[in-house]
């Protein structure tokens, strides 16, 4: 059952991501969390996110702005190490509370609370016009890299921050997409290298089929999105996903997922 649900979610999410600008990891992580511990869900999402981005990078790498990549990407990579390290430490903490809900054992852990808080913040940022209007000049690129990298390493949710900083960097549409994907790949490599000390072995040894199928579905969704959904309203997609993230954040924070 989880294989079908995860692959369908990866396919549909990749379609939405192609047009809305949302990160694949923002939506896929909660889907994985419905079947696996949240820290393992973050690692699984990291693998799918990375391989999907490698595919995208193969299509748009020639448009990458190297100067912006270095100014934003180097701080992002360094901060991603810190974020991933925090996740590994938090994942080892004891549960804060357990209770039963309709025969289901619900466990509230520090990792779930941290991820829930981040999802709640990013959902709020997508719904409120104030956050949507915030952009930053090119001089703030290193700061944006630090923030984006840290949250990327901690939860995989860094696309919104990355976009807020890069959108004012004076890049063309093609350069913006290429540079953004290149930075995302750098952050993915960084956090996966840290996750390897605790999570990666379980992902590769216990869930290879799930990983391959989810990645294939995400790539297929990217290709389908280019062909089928050119007229989708981005605002509607963003608000719909934000509402979903609110619900998922509450469920994670309550220990239901």
C-alpha positions as CSV (number, residue, x, y, z in Angstrom):
1,X,0.0,0.0,0.0
2,X,2.7,2.5,0.9
3,X,4.5,1.9,-2.4
4,X,1.3,2.9,-4.4
5,X,0.6,5.9,-2.2
6,X,4.2,7.2,-2.2
7,X,4.6,6.8,-6.0
8,X,1.2,8.5,-6.7
9,X,2.1,11.3,-4.3
10,X,5.6,11.7,-5.9
11,X,4.1,11.8,-9.4
12,X,1.3,14.3,-8.6
13,X,3.7,16.5,-6.5
14,X,6.3,16.6,-9.2
15,X,3.6,17.9,-11.6
16,X,2.6,20.7,-9.1
17,X,6.2,21.5,-8.4
18,X,7.0,22.0,-12.0
19,X,4.6,25.0,-12.1
20,X,4.1,26.2,-8.6
21,X,7.8,26.4,-7.5
22,X,7.2,24.3,-4.4
23,X,9.9,21.9,-3.4
24,X,9.2,18.3,-3.9
25,X,10.5,17.5,-0.4
26,X,8.0,19.9,1.2
27,X,5.1,17.7,0.3
28,X,6.8,14.2,0.0
29,X,8.3,14.3,3.5
30,X,4.8,14.2,5.2
31,X,3.7,11.5,2.9
32,X,6.7,9.3,3.8
33,X,6.1,10.2,7.5
34,X,2.7,8.5,7.3
35,X,4.5,5.2,6.9
36,X,7.9,5.7,8.5
37,X,9.5,7.4,11.5
38,X,9.8,11.1,10.7
39,X,13.6,11.1,10.7
40,X,13.7,8.2,8.2
41,X,11.0,10.0,6.2
42,X,13.3,13.0,5.9
43,X,16.1,10.8,4.7
44,X,13.9,9.0,2.1
45,X,12.7,12.4,0.9
46,X,16.2,13.5,0.6
47,X,17.1,10.7,-1.8
48,X,14.1,11.2,-4.0
49,X,14.6,14.9,-3.9
50,X,18.2,14.6,-4.9
51,X,17.8,12.1,-7.8
52,X,14.8,14.2,-9.1
53,X,17.0,17.3,-9.0
54,X,19.8,15.6,-10.8
55,X,17.4,14.8,-13.6
56,X,16.3,18.5,-13.7
57,X,19.8,19.7,-13.6
58,X,20.7,17.6,-16.6
59,X,18.1,19.7,-18.5
60,X,18.9,23.2,-17.2
61,X,22.6,23.1,-16.0
62,X,23.8,25.2,-18.9
63,X,21.8,28.1,-17.6
64,X,23.4,28.1,-14.1
65,X,24.9,31.4,-13.0
66,X,28.2,30.4,-11.4
67,X,28.7,33.6,-9.5
68,X,25.3,33.4,-7.7
69,X,25.8,29.7,-7.2
70,X,29.0,30.3,-5.3
71,X,27.8,33.2,-3.2
72,X,24.6,31.4,-2.2
73,X,25.6,27.8,-2.5
74,X,28.8,27.8,-0.4
75,X,27.1,29.2,2.7
76,X,24.1,26.9,2.0
77,X,26.3,23.8,2.0
78,X,28.0,24.8,5.2
79,X,24.7,25.5,6.9
80,X,23.2,22.3,5.6
81,X,25.8,20.3,7.5
82,X,24.6,22.1,10.7
83,X,20.9,21.5,10.0
84,X,21.4,17.8,9.2
85,X,23.6,17.4,12.4
86,X,20.8,18.9,14.4
87,X,18.3,16.4,12.9
88,X,20.5,13.5,13.7
89,X,20.8,14.6,17.3
90,X,17.1,15.4,17.7
91,X,16.2,12.0,16.2
92,X,17.9,10.2,19.1
93,X,15.9,12.0,21.8
94,X,13.4,10.1,23.8
95,X,9.6,10.6,23.2
96,X,8.0,13.5,25.0
97,X,4.6,11.9,25.4
98,X,2.6,9.0,24.2
99,X,-1.2,8.4,24.1
100,X,-3.8,6.3,22.4
101,X,-6.3,7.7,19.9
102,X,-8.9,5.3,18.5
103,X,-6.7,2.3,19.2
104,X,-3.7,4.0,17.5
105,X,-0.6,4.7,19.6
106,X,0.4,8.3,19.1
107,X,4.0,9.4,20.0
108,X,5.1,13.0,20.3
109,X,8.8,13.2,19.7
110,X,11.2,16.2,19.6
111,X,11.9,15.4,15.9
112,X,8.2,15.5,15.0
113,X,7.6,18.8,16.9
114,X,10.6,20.4,15.1
115,X,9.4,19.3,11.7
116,X,5.8,20.2,12.5
117,X,6.8,23.7,13.5
118,X,8.8,24.2,10.3
119,X,5.9,22.9,8.1
120,X,3.5,25.2,9.9
121,X,5.8,28.2,9.3
122,X,6.3,27.5,5.6
123,X,2.5,26.9,5.1
124,X,1.9,30.2,6.9
125,X,4.4,32.0,4.7
126,X,2.6,30.7,1.6
127,X,-0.8,31.9,2.7
128,X,0.0,35.4,4.1
129,X,0.5,38.1,1.4
130,X,3.1,39.8,3.7
131,X,5.5,36.8,3.4
132,X,4.8,36.4,-0.3
133,X,5.9,40.0,-1.0
134,X,9.2,39.7,0.9
135,X,12.3,39.6,-1.4
136,X,16.0,40.4,-0.9
137,X,18.7,42.1,-2.8
138,X,21.8,40.3,-4.2
139,X,23.9,41.5,-1.2
140,X,21.9,39.3,1.0
141,X,22.6,36.1,-1.0
142,X,25.1,34.6,1.5
143,X,22.6,35.2,4.3
144,X,19.9,33.5,2.3
145,X,22.3,30.6,1.7
146,X,22.8,30.1,5.4
147,X,19.1,30.1,6.2
148,X,18.1,28.0,3.2
149,X,20.9,25.5,3.8
150,X,20.2,25.1,7.5
151,X,16.5,24.4,7.0
152,X,17.2,22.2,4.1
153,X,19.5,20.1,6.2
154,X,17.1,20.0,9.1
155,X,13.8,19.2,7.3
156,X,14.3,19.5,3.5
157,X,12.1,22.6,3.5
158,X,14.3,25.3,1.9
159,X,12.8,26.0,-1.5
160,X,10.7,29.0,-0.3
161,X,13.6,30.7,1.3
162,X,15.9,30.0,-1.7
163,X,13.3,31.5,-4.0
164,X,12.8,34.7,-1.9
165,X,16.5,35.5,-2.1
166,X,17.3,34.4,-5.7
167,X,14.3,36.1,-7.3
168,X,16.0,39.5,-6.8
169,X,19.4,38.4,-7.9
170,X,19.0,39.8,-11.4
171,X,18.8,36.4,-13.1
172,X,16.9,35.5,-16.2
173,X,14.1,32.9,-15.9
174,X,16.3,30.2,-17.3
175,X,19.3,31.2,-15.1
176,X,17.0,31.4,-12.0
177,X,15.8,27.8,-12.6
178,X,19.2,26.4,-13.4
179,X,20.9,28.1,-10.4
180,X,18.1,27.1,-8.1
181,X,18.3,23.4,-9.1
182,X,22.1,23.4,-8.8
183,X,22.0,24.8,-5.3
184,X,19.3,22.3,-4.3
185,X,21.5,19.5,-5.5
186,X,24.5,20.8,-3.5
187,X,22.3,21.0,-0.3
188,X,20.9,17.5,-1.0
189,X,24.4,16.0,-1.3
190,X,25.5,17.7,1.9
191,X,22.6,16.5,4.0
192,X,22.6,13.0,2.6
193,X,26.2,12.7,3.6
194,X,25.3,13.5,7.2
195,X,22.2,11.3,7.2
196,X,24.4,8.4,6.0
197,X,25.8,8.1,9.6
198,X,22.3,7.1,10.9
199,X,19.6,6.8,8.3
200,X,21.0,6.1,4.8
201,X,21.9,2.5,5.5
202,X,18.3,1.7,6.4
203,X,17.0,3.5,3.4
204,X,19.2,1.7,0.9
205,X,19.0,-1.7,2.5
206,X,15.4,-1.9,3.6
207,X,13.6,0.3,1.0
208,X,15.5,0.1,-2.4
209,X,12.3,-0.6,-4.4
210,X,10.4,2.2,-2.8
211,X,13.2,4.6,-3.4
212,X,13.6,3.6,-7.1
213,X,9.8,3.7,-7.7
214,X,9.3,7.0,-6.0
215,X,12.2,8.6,-7.9
216,X,10.9,7.3,-11.2
217,X,7.4,8.6,-10.4
218,X,8.8,12.0,-9.6
219,X,10.7,12.2,-12.8
220,X,7.6,11.1,-14.8
221,X,5.6,13.8,-13.0
222,X,8.1,16.4,-14.0
223,X,7.8,15.4,-17.7
224,X,4.0,15.2,-17.5
225,X,3.8,18.6,-15.9
226,X,5.7,20.2,-18.8
227,X,3.1,18.8,-21.2
228,X,-0.2,18.8,-19.4
229,X,-0.5,21.6,-16.9
230,X,0.7,24.8,-18.5
231,X,-2.4,26.8,-17.5
232,X,-2.6,25.8,-13.8
233,X,-3.1,28.8,-11.5
234,X,0.0,29.0,-9.3
235,X,-1.8,30.9,-6.5
236,X,-4.5,28.2,-6.2
237,X,-1.9,25.5,-6.0
238,X,0.2,27.3,-3.4
239,X,-2.9,27.9,-1.2
240,X,-4.1,24.4,-1.5
241,X,-0.7,22.9,-0.6
242,X,-0.4,25.4,2.3
243,X,-3.7,24.2,3.8
244,X,-2.6,20.6,3.4
245,X,0.7,21.4,5.2
246,X,-1.2,23.0,8.1
247,X,-3.2,19.8,8.5
248,X,0.0,17.6,8.3
249,X,1.9,19.8,10.7
250,X,-0.9,19.5,13.3
251,X,-1.0,15.7,12.8
252,X,2.8,15.5,13.2
253,X,2.9,17.7,16.2
254,X,0.1,15.7,17.9
255,X,2.0,12.4,17.2
256,X,-0.7,11.1,14.9
257,X,1.6,10.7,11.9
